[in-house]
């Protein structure tokens, strides 16, 4: 793996690991799945393929952030608004 892409992959892994702390199914579950996903692709050497995988990881980060934001929004709504029933 070339040096700049290696740095991107490590940064992506660390960001995902950080975001996994609040995952609904638990940190351990998230960490195991994350490690398995990265280990599955550890032998990829084509820079284009690596870039696509990094882009997919960035998409996953955005999805996790949206999940966390929605969860926090729903909690705030439950605390401050009347039920609509």
RALINZI-V13727 format. One record per run of one state. SS is the DSSP state (A for helix, B for strand, O for the rest). FROM is the first residue (numbers start at 0). LEN is the number of residues. Records with the same first field share a line. If there is no record, write none. Layout:
# RALINZI-V13727
SS->FROM-LEN ; FROM-LEN
This chain:
# RALINZI-V13727
O->0-2 ; 22-4 ; 40-6 ; 80-5
A->2-20 ; 26-14 ; 46-34
